Amino acid sequence: MQYQFLESDELFTRVKTMTNAAKQAAATAQKQAKKEDKLFGDVEKPINVPPLPAGFKVEVPQFDVSKRLNKLPRSWDLPQELYKKHLPKYNVGTIYRIQELLNAGEGYIGQTVTVAGWARTVRDQKNLCFIELNDGTSFGGLQIVVEDKIDNFGLIAKANTGFSLKVTGNIVKSPAKGQLIEMLVSDPTKHEVVILGQADPEEYPMAKGFQKPETLRQKAHLRPRGNFFSAVTRIRNNLAYSTHVFFQNNGCLYIHTPIITGSDCEGAGEMFRISTIFDNDIKKIPQVNGKVDTAQDFFKKEVNLTVSGQLQVENFCISMSNVYTFGPTFRAEKAHTHRHLAEFWMIEPEFAFADLFDNMEAAEGYVKFCINYILQNNMDDLQFLDQRVKPGLINYLKDIVSKDFIRCSYTQGIDILLNAQKAGAKFENSDIKWGMDLNSEHERFIAEKVFQRPVFLYDYPKEIKAFYMKVTDDGKCVRAMDMLIPQVGELIGGSQREERYDVLAQRIKECGLNLEDYGPYMDLRKYGTVPHCGFGLGFERLVMMVTGVENIRDVIPFPRYHGSAEF
């Protein structure tokens, strides 16, 4: 029997799970993969989401909360004052942030300030020079008007896009449409323009005009200067910030889980090996019986880069209650698709004295908070992305946060798909039956077409889920849940963890795993066990959803993937 595991809910991948037979099979598969060196393709076939059959309607499923651990639902919402990000109160030296000036409205009019940044445009009109200066803190730049009274006006007028400048001038009300203020540089005794760095217009690779994201990836060190990637970066920053705001203000401790792990990995791709003994000269590598002698390595055993922090964060949950980890994870898959990276970030909270109901409430609250946070703090960036990347993005995000997420059991979901198929829906995978692992087309159909809002699908058959998920009373399912988002598919995967020692031991054996490999994990069930739950979210997937960007390589500063570790 083959078990599949969500890349967003990966405790299974962080513990030593390989039996001798599994190790031998993995070694054989690895040799075959090296021989064939097959890659996932760059161009993926679009996911087929069939339209809703005419007249097909589904009642909102009833959600049985009678057996929930905590009788009353918990609101994970936060006070409105936490939805607005406070601007920095302090500056480095005497430099003012352009974002601060633009957001202040008329507050700085009449004051002399110093700004610094990079020229987006430079226009010379005889006795005046117009410069749009941007320092990356906001989508819009500050227009600077330099009069020819300034001593180095001739040099300033010859500046081009990409020049770095430090400018001191007076903030005045702008006569131009579309901007409230501008800077006037007119008094040679008080004002100045200092050219800090030049950029040859014949060579500067970030000239004005639209450049495709694929092109920008080839100059990742400069792409933050452009509108597209700077907008994505500011949204990514605020999504990270809002993540901490949400969990910290909901009583969760931030746990720094290790990047280096001694655990084997099965079910979610290869792991990156860490070693200090490998040498170009194979003869110098210590060996035992034809294999690398890892006992002579730095950690005296095989160690790898982590694929998840969930195992360690769960240890803290069963000691310190609600916790979360937010850090880099690594996957050595030879995948060239728009959804795969070798290095990415994961957000993994874990809640003590909580069950699947609490888990879904927390996940819904988190996603809504993050989206609302971006709607309030990054509207300029969203408007640009709405125009250039994904038309309708802002309304799409507003629609997500305006509705309650649906709770639909896996069994109810299968019934919906079967009834839709009878009504005429055409799925590429038409062999729909209870016990199957749903495809993206099925998940998106339920969220996008049937309910037209995010959906929690829960209580999956235990045969297609990980061993550590809590078994339901009927013994057929586990208390797992996936958050399905319209136009996206799965965004979050999570579960209530199995806290019963005997049941967990039985599940480990059922999955053909070695119970002896789980000593520390089983100890959590021996010494003061408690009901607990958690979920995992790939941070880049969240950034893709909020920005409308389709390729994961365009939402991370320096993408790492098979064959590419540039910049």
Wavefront OBJ file of the C-alpha trace (Angstrom):
o trace
v 0.000 0.000 0.000
v 1.322 3.417 -0.954
v 1.007 6.314 1.480
v 1.049 9.909 0.310
v 1.890 12.838 2.525
v 1.149 16.525 2.147
v 4.165 18.743 1.728
v 2.437 21.163 4.110
v 1.955 18.652 6.933
v 5.145 16.654 7.164
v 5.865 15.211 10.582
v 6.168 11.879 8.816
v 9.090 13.201 6.797
v 11.024 14.333 9.878
v 11.320 11.117 11.824
v 13.335 8.005 11.107
v 10.799 5.917 9.238
v 12.677 3.720 6.830
v 12.678 0.018 7.504
v 15.491 -2.019 5.989
v 13.231 -3.037 3.112
v 12.191 0.572 2.483
v 15.820 1.709 2.519
v 16.766 -0.913 -0.026
v 13.857 0.074 -2.274
v 14.784 3.763 -1.957
v 18.400 3.021 -2.874
v 17.296 1.092 -5.957
v 14.961 3.926 -6.978
v 17.713 6.474 -6.464
v 20.099 4.550 -8.730
v 17.408 4.336 -11.388
v 16.679 8.076 -11.077
v 20.363 8.899 -11.504
v 20.516 6.676 -14.561
v 17.499 8.234 -16.239
v 17.808 11.719 -14.707
v 14.215 12.520 -15.475
v 12.880 15.970 -14.647
v 9.451 17.399 -14.173
v 8.778 19.708 -17.112
v 8.838 23.496 -17.053
v 5.517 23.653 -18.895
v 2.698 22.027 -16.981
v -0.627 21.136 -18.432
v -3.298 23.546 -17.151
v -5.524 22.059 -14.486
v -8.937 21.207 -15.892
v -11.678 22.547 -13.629
v -14.949 21.660 -15.337
v -17.831 24.138 -15.157
v -20.726 23.531 -12.826
v -23.402 21.475 -14.595
v -26.586 23.408 -15.324
v -28.947 23.336 -12.384
v -26.497 21.538 -10.115
v -26.863 22.759 -6.526
v -25.415 21.612 -3.240
v -26.626 22.451 0.226
v -23.981 23.741 2.631
v -22.874 20.663 4.633
v -23.869 20.522 8.265
v -20.860 20.617 10.552
v -21.234 18.452 13.657
v -19.558 20.244 16.564
v -21.131 18.149 19.319
v -17.929 16.181 19.917
v -15.478 19.051 19.872
v -13.003 19.238 22.730
v -13.605 22.903 23.524
v -17.353 23.505 23.552
v -17.357 27.098 22.331
v -15.762 28.200 19.046
v -12.814 30.543 19.415
v -12.450 33.762 17.488
v -8.904 34.204 16.208
v -9.587 37.743 15.046
v -7.473 40.590 16.408
v -8.245 44.216 17.321
v -8.362 46.619 14.389
v -5.325 48.549 15.612
v -3.186 45.486 14.810
v -4.290 45.470 11.170
v -2.435 48.671 10.330
v 1.338 48.526 10.207
v 3.033 51.369 12.004
v 5.600 53.292 9.989
v 9.145 53.269 11.362
v 9.703 56.087 13.837
v 13.440 56.234 13.374
v 15.686 56.754 10.383
v 19.334 56.003 9.713
v 21.136 59.328 10.024
v 19.119 62.169 8.510
v 17.638 60.220 5.613
v 13.833 60.219 5.391
v 11.946 57.274 3.917
v 9.966 58.241 0.845
v 7.094 56.084 2.093
v 6.956 58.211 5.244
v 6.769 61.445 3.246
v 4.072 60.176 0.877
v 1.923 58.716 3.667
v 2.117 61.909 5.716
v 0.002 63.807 3.211
v 0.646 67.513 3.739
v 2.424 66.912 7.030
v 5.904 67.697 5.707
v 5.017 70.623 3.461
v 7.350 73.542 4.184
v 10.059 71.358 5.741
v 13.561 70.767 4.401
v 14.410 67.048 4.383
v 16.971 64.681 2.893
v 16.027 61.608 0.878
v 18.094 59.045 -0.988
v 17.333 56.427 -3.577
v 17.559 55.441 -7.217
v 16.304 57.435 -10.183
v 13.412 55.822 -12.018
v 13.169 58.631 -14.571
v 15.146 61.813 -15.317
v 13.786 64.575 -17.570
v 15.799 67.673 -18.451
v 13.776 70.756 -19.464
v 16.319 73.544 -19.924
v 16.308 75.338 -16.565
v 14.531 72.513 -14.704
v 15.273 68.835 -14.155
v 12.557 66.392 -13.046
v 13.620 63.240 -11.202
v 11.404 60.431 -9.941
v 13.290 59.005 -6.962
v 12.389 55.680 -5.401
v 14.021 54.113 -2.336
v 12.028 50.862 -2.387
v 9.898 51.678 0.648
v 6.775 52.381 -1.427
v 5.415 51.663 -4.871
v 5.308 55.308 -5.816
v 8.364 57.530 -5.949
v 8.919 61.139 -4.974
v 9.105 63.704 -7.752
v 12.061 66.020 -7.335
v 12.252 69.311 -9.210
v 15.797 70.696 -9.477
v 16.328 74.282 -10.606
v 19.396 75.375 -12.567
v 20.499 77.527 -9.633
v 22.030 74.413 -8.070
v 25.796 74.319 -8.618
v 26.051 70.891 -10.275
v 22.840 71.240 -12.317
v 24.665 70.294 -15.522
v 25.732 66.936 -14.094
v 22.306 66.320 -12.587
v 20.595 66.935 -15.920
v 22.779 64.237 -17.495
v 21.758 61.629 -14.911
v 19.845 58.563 -16.072
v 17.660 55.758 -14.797
v 19.562 53.760 -12.205
v 21.663 56.629 -10.813
v 21.746 56.671 -7.003
v 21.185 60.112 -5.508
v 21.063 61.827 -2.147
v 18.874 64.922 -2.280
v 18.137 67.701 0.204
v 15.262 70.009 -0.630
v 11.991 71.569 0.443
v 8.715 69.626 0.474
v 6.043 71.601 -1.390
v 2.513 70.985 -2.616
v 2.609 69.565 -6.117
v 0.718 71.317 -8.927
v 0.698 68.095 -10.946
v -2.206 65.660 -10.929
v -1.851 62.327 -9.171
v 0.599 63.480 -6.513
v 0.066 65.595 -3.431
v 3.656 66.630 -2.736
v 7.011 66.949 -4.423
v 10.478 68.154 -3.485
v 11.843 71.452 -4.741
v 15.628 71.844 -4.906
v 16.167 75.560 -5.565
v 18.325 77.164 -2.858
v 22.059 76.533 -3.473
v 22.859 77.567 0.109
v 20.559 74.951 1.696
v 19.733 72.387 -0.960
v 21.873 69.911 -2.861
v 21.852 66.859 -5.109
v 24.709 64.417 -4.557
v 25.327 61.790 -7.219
v 26.380 58.698 -5.273
v 26.564 56.187 -8.099
v 26.179 56.241 -11.862
v 24.626 53.759 -14.311
v 25.540 53.707 -17.981
v 22.196 53.843 -19.864
v 23.683 51.688 -22.640
v 24.454 48.884 -20.191
v 21.914 49.303 -17.376
v 19.737 46.156 -17.564
v 16.743 47.617 -15.704
v 15.730 50.248 -18.226
v 12.178 51.511 -18.387
v 9.554 49.274 -19.930
v 7.940 45.946 -19.102
v 10.192 42.931 -18.676
v 8.880 39.421 -18.282
v 9.407 37.685 -14.910
v 11.425 35.020 -16.713
v 13.810 37.729 -17.913
v 14.047 39.313 -14.477
v 15.090 35.985 -12.924
v 18.284 36.177 -14.962
v 19.201 39.372 -13.096
v 17.829 38.576 -9.653
v 20.352 40.903 -8.008
v 18.730 43.900 -9.754
v 15.098 42.863 -10.123
v 14.013 44.503 -6.829
v 14.515 47.832 -8.640
v 11.581 47.117 -10.931
v 7.926 47.683 -10.090
v 6.937 44.020 -10.344
v 9.402 42.430 -7.976
v 9.548 45.343 -5.543
v 5.758 45.102 -5.168
v 5.976 41.340 -4.564
v 8.815 41.857 -2.062
v 6.929 44.440 -0.016
v 3.889 42.145 0.123
v 6.087 39.195 1.088
v 7.611 41.285 3.889
v 4.220 42.255 5.255
v 2.912 38.691 5.030
v 5.868 37.581 7.152
v 5.303 40.454 9.571
v 1.570 39.759 9.812
v 2.315 36.081 10.468
v 4.196 37.005 13.615
v 1.581 39.599 14.599
v -1.179 37.004 14.304
v 0.463 34.178 16.216
v 2.170 36.328 18.845
v -1.048 38.166 19.661
v -2.904 34.866 19.843
v -0.572 33.551 22.542
v 1.814 31.418 20.470
v 5.537 31.176 21.165
v 7.958 31.392 18.239
v 10.238 28.346 18.286
v 13.454 28.264 16.266
v 13.617 24.703 15.000
v 16.887 23.318 13.578
v 17.848 23.378 9.921
v 20.256 20.461 10.330
v 18.591 17.131 11.067
v 19.738 13.565 11.537
v 16.379 12.115 10.473
v 15.774 10.160 7.317
v 13.047 11.294 4.959
v 10.470 9.235 3.105
v 7.429 10.317 1.130
v 8.284 13.927 0.276
v 11.361 13.830 -1.923
v 15.098 13.620 -1.424
v 16.976 15.470 1.305
v 20.170 17.481 0.942
v 23.127 15.779 2.596
v 25.457 17.821 4.813
v 29.075 16.720 5.032
v 32.571 18.041 5.646
v 34.443 14.948 4.424
v 33.589 14.863 0.737
v 36.491 15.585 -1.567
v 37.018 15.728 -5.325
v 39.520 12.947 -4.848
v 37.316 9.946 -4.134
v 40.240 8.069 -2.607
v 40.404 10.617 0.224
v 36.809 10.002 1.295
v 36.756 7.647 4.326
v 34.938 4.467 3.462
v 33.767 1.277 5.122
v 32.838 -1.701 2.958
v 32.605 0.525 -0.108
v 30.332 3.081 1.576
v 31.068 6.517 3.014
v 32.109 6.230 6.643
v 29.807 8.863 8.145
v 31.212 8.086 11.607
v 34.206 10.221 10.594
v 32.040 13.125 9.471
v 31.412 16.297 11.486
v 28.277 15.011 13.260
v 29.550 11.403 13.227
v 26.451 10.260 11.352
v 24.436 11.111 8.256
v 22.706 14.480 8.549
v 20.581 16.496 6.142
v 18.850 19.812 5.651
v 15.364 19.813 7.139
v 12.145 19.482 5.159
v 9.983 20.566 8.094
v 10.224 21.920 11.626
v 7.040 20.215 12.759
v 8.628 17.381 14.736
v 10.610 19.710 16.967
v 7.840 22.265 17.360
v 5.471 19.523 18.500
v 7.894 18.717 21.311
v 7.545 22.289 22.558
v 3.762 22.172 22.158
v 3.616 19.308 24.669
v 5.513 21.479 27.129
v 4.652 25.110 26.421
v 1.168 24.938 24.832
v 0.606 26.986 21.653
v 3.730 27.403 19.529
v 4.765 27.956 15.915
v 7.817 27.786 13.721
v 8.527 29.851 10.623
v 11.737 28.988 8.849
v 13.525 27.695 5.747
v 13.081 24.128 4.561
v 14.757 22.205 1.758
v 13.782 19.588 -0.805
v 16.218 17.938 -3.240
v 13.648 17.141 -5.914
v 14.582 17.476 -9.568
v 11.388 19.356 -10.308
v 11.118 22.108 -12.900
v 7.538 23.265 -12.388
v 5.995 26.566 -11.364
v 5.241 25.116 -7.890
v 8.611 23.642 -6.849
v 11.664 25.086 -5.130
v 14.651 23.430 -3.509
v 14.628 26.035 -0.725
v 11.388 27.451 0.630
v 9.818 28.616 3.898
v 7.247 26.887 6.066
v 4.861 28.148 8.738
v 3.869 25.409 11.173
v 1.830 26.178 14.312
v 0.946 23.548 16.901
v -1.856 23.963 19.452
v -2.136 22.113 22.760
v -5.453 21.100 24.353
v -7.104 21.558 20.961
v -8.757 19.438 18.292
v -9.525 19.567 14.570
v -12.285 22.148 15.088
v -9.846 24.519 16.775
v -7.319 23.813 14.035
v -9.689 24.911 11.285
v -10.712 28.041 13.177
v -7.072 29.020 13.653
v -6.203 28.378 10.000
v -9.166 30.413 8.747
v -8.363 33.257 11.126
v -4.719 33.285 10.063
v -5.365 33.401 6.311
v -8.032 36.086 6.644
v -5.809 38.201 8.886
v -2.909 38.044 6.427
v -5.088 38.986 3.442
v -6.768 41.847 5.316
v -3.361 43.051 6.449
v -2.148 43.296 2.857
v -5.386 44.975 1.736
v -4.815 47.668 4.351
v -1.066 48.132 3.990
v -0.154 47.320 0.369
v -2.963 48.700 -1.754
v -0.600 50.489 -4.185
v 1.260 47.236 -4.782
v -1.994 45.284 -5.186
v -3.342 47.818 -7.681
v -0.242 47.406 -9.817
v -0.447 43.607 -9.667
v -4.182 43.786 -10.399
v -3.414 45.710 -13.594
v -0.306 43.883 -14.763
v -0.368 40.354 -13.309
v -3.838 39.137 -12.343
v -6.871 41.243 -13.312
v -9.465 41.144 -10.554
v -6.898 40.292 -7.849
v -8.179 42.828 -5.306
v -11.797 41.719 -5.637
v -10.656 38.089 -5.444
v -8.905 38.726 -2.110
v -11.817 40.739 -0.738
v -14.181 37.923 -1.666
v -12.088 35.368 0.243
v -12.126 37.332 3.496
v -15.793 38.306 3.229
v -17.166 34.774 3.509
v -17.128 32.044 6.125
v -15.088 29.057 5.024
v -17.076 25.888 4.353
v -16.504 22.727 6.441
v -17.103 19.680 4.256
v -16.117 16.118 5.108
v -14.156 14.036 2.634
v -17.130 11.665 2.351
v -19.457 14.561 1.540
v -16.915 15.816 -0.982
v -16.839 12.447 -2.781
v -20.649 12.459 -2.922
v -20.588 15.972 -4.415
v -18.110 14.919 -7.102
v -20.080 11.766 -7.978
v -23.349 13.696 -8.215
v -21.701 16.402 -10.315
v -20.292 13.733 -12.622
v -23.769 12.228 -13.040
v -25.049 15.732 -13.839
v -22.503 16.121 -16.633
v -19.236 17.391 -15.114
v -16.254 16.057 -17.073
v -13.189 15.293 -14.950
v -9.897 14.123 -16.426
v -9.696 11.622 -13.578
v -13.203 10.242 -13.787
v -12.593 7.216 -11.563
v -14.033 8.912 -8.493
v -14.563 6.699 -5.475
v -14.294 6.761 -1.705
v -10.715 6.163 -0.627
v -9.040 7.939 -3.543
v -6.572 10.774 -3.095
v -8.265 13.764 -4.727
v -6.604 15.518 -7.649
v -6.266 19.285 -7.962
v -9.165 19.371 -10.430
v -11.430 17.763 -7.827
v -10.293 20.069 -5.020
v -10.662 23.215 -7.097
v -14.052 22.107 -8.421
v -15.384 21.830 -4.880
v -13.990 25.207 -3.758
v -14.140 27.173 -7.001
v -17.301 25.932 -8.675
v -19.531 24.315 -6.074
v -19.138 26.586 -3.025
v -17.279 29.528 -4.630
v -15.318 30.144 -1.441
v -12.566 28.470 0.605
v -13.425 24.988 1.862
v -12.033 22.795 4.620
v -12.118 19.172 3.538
v -11.711 16.968 6.607
v -11.825 13.381 7.923
v -9.860 11.629 5.169
v -9.505 7.840 4.818
v -6.618 6.779 7.016
v -5.012 4.779 4.188
v -4.047 7.953 2.283
v -2.829 9.958 5.256
v 0.091 9.919 7.675
v 0.278 7.596 10.669
v 0.353 10.346 13.290
v -3.132 11.707 12.530
v -5.852 10.926 15.083
v -8.051 7.971 14.125
v -11.814 8.589 14.197
v -14.151 6.496 16.331
v -15.218 4.339 13.383
v -11.594 3.457 12.629
v -11.937 4.344 8.938
v -10.729 7.941 8.833
v -8.255 10.285 10.453
v -8.870 13.807 11.682
v -7.013 15.525 8.860
v -8.008 18.719 7.114
v -7.001 20.557 3.937
v -7.840 24.176 3.188
v -8.882 24.473 -0.464
v -8.822 27.929 -2.051
v -10.579 28.918 -5.310
v -8.128 29.307 -8.234
v -5.360 27.879 -6.024
v -6.298 24.481 -4.650
v -4.726 23.282 -1.423
v -3.103 26.029 0.633
v -2.940 24.454 4.103
v -2.787 20.881 5.341
v -3.130 19.863 8.960
v -4.548 17.414 11.439
v -5.343 16.577 15.001
v -2.428 14.464 16.187
v -2.955 10.995 17.598
v -2.280 11.388 21.328
v -3.220 7.848 22.402
v -0.110 5.719 22.850
v -1.629 2.359 21.966
v -3.492 3.672 18.913
v -0.400 5.463 17.623
v 1.717 2.345 18.094
v -0.816 0.318 16.141
v -0.883 2.878 13.310
v 2.914 2.823 13.040
v 2.823 -0.953 12.665
v -0.043 -0.780 10.146
v 2.046 1.526 7.981
v 4.895 -0.984 7.955
v 7.165 1.242 10.022
v 9.559 0.339 12.805
v 8.213 1.299 16.212
v 11.748 1.465 17.631
v 12.494 4.452 15.403
v 9.903 6.538 17.260
v 11.160 6.518 20.829
v 11.204 10.292 21.459
v 7.927 10.774 19.593
v 6.211 8.039 21.566
v 7.534 9.548 24.821
v 5.237 12.519 24.232
v 2.351 10.063 24.504
v 3.762 8.407 27.647
v 4.488 11.439 29.782
v 1.530 13.767 30.148
v -0.066 13.345 26.729
v -2.686 15.890 25.652
v -4.946 16.372 22.632
v -3.177 18.666 20.177
v -3.280 19.686 16.555
v -1.443 21.758 13.986
v -1.118 22.695 10.354
v 1.510 23.588 7.795
v 1.576 26.252 5.125
v 4.193 26.795 2.439
v 4.876 30.511 2.742
v 5.639 30.991 -0.956
v 2.247 29.468 -1.812
v 0.614 32.136 0.358
v 2.605 34.880 -1.387
v 1.556 33.486 -4.779
v -2.109 33.550 -3.791
v -2.027 37.105 -2.440
v 0.013 38.555 -5.337
v -1.560 36.550 -8.168
v 1.905 35.479 -9.337
v 1.813 32.051 -10.991
v 5.458 30.979 -10.730
v 6.922 30.299 -7.305
v 10.352 31.455 -8.503
v 8.985 34.993 -8.731
v 7.900 35.328 -5.095
v 11.186 34.507 -3.335
v 14.256 36.793 -3.404
v 16.731 34.238 -4.744
v 15.068 31.070 -6.079
v 16.928 27.811 -5.631
v 15.891 24.925 -7.821
v 17.431 22.039 -9.740
v 20.379 23.324 -11.749
v 20.183 26.869 -10.401
v 21.793 28.444 -7.333
v 22.693 31.804 -8.832
v 23.208 35.097 -7.064
l 1 2 3 4 5 6 7 8 9 10 11 12 13 14 15 16 17 18 19 20 21 22 23 24 25 26 27 28 29 30 31 32 33 34 35 36 37 38 39 40 41 42 43 44 45 46 47 48 49 50 51 52 53 54 55 56 57 58 59 60 61 62 63 64 65 66 67 68 69 70 71 72 73 74 75 76 77 78 79 80 81 82 83 84 85 86 87 88 89 90 91 92 93 94 95 96 97 98 99 100 101 102 103 104 105 106 107 108 109 110 111 112 113 114 115 116 117 118 119 120 121 122 123 124 125 126 127 128 129 130 131 132 133 134 135 136 137 138 139 140 141 142 143 144 145 146 147 148 149 150 151 152 153 154 155 156 157 158 159 160 161 162 163 164 165 166 167 168 169 170 171 172 173 174 175 176 177 178 179 180 181 182 183 184 185 186 187 188 189 190 191 192 193 194 195 196 197 198 199 200 201 202 203 204 205 206 207 208 209 210 211 212 213 214 215 216 217 218 219 220 221 222 223 224 225 226 227 228 229 230 231 232 233 234 235 236 237 238 239 240 241 242 243 244 245 246 247 248 249 250 251 252 253 254 255 256 257 258 259 260 261 262 263 264 265 266 267 268 269 270 271 272 273 274 275 276 277 278 279 280 281 282 283 284 285 286 287 288 289 290 291 292 293 294 295 296 297 298 299 300 301 302 303 304 305 306 307 308 309 310 311 312 313 314 315 316 317 318 319 320 321 322 323 324 325 326 327 328 329 330 331 332 333 334 335 336 337 338 339 340 341 342 343 344 345 346 347 348 349 350 351 352 353 354 355 356 357 358 359 360 361 362 363 364 365 366 367 368 369 370 371 372 373 374 375 376 377 378 379 380 381 382 383 384 385 386 387 388 389 390 391 392 393 394 395 396 397 398 399 400 401 402 403 404 405 406 407 408 409 410 411 412 413 414 415 416 417 418 419 420 421 422 423 424 425 426 427 428 429 430 431 432 433 434 435 436 437 438 439 440 441 442 443 444 445 446 447 448 449 450 451 452 453 454 455 456 457 458 459 460 461 462 463 464 465 466 467 468 469 470 471 472 473 474 475 476 477 478 479 480 481 482 483 484 485 486 487 488 489 490 491 492 493 494 495 496 497 498 499 500 501 502 503 504 505 506 507 508 509 510 511 512 513 514 515 516 517 518 519 520 521 522 523 524 525 526 527 528 529 530 531 532 533 534 535 536 537 538 539 540 541 542 543 544 545 546 547 548 549 550 551 552 553 554 555 556 557 558 559 560 561 562 563 564 565 566 567
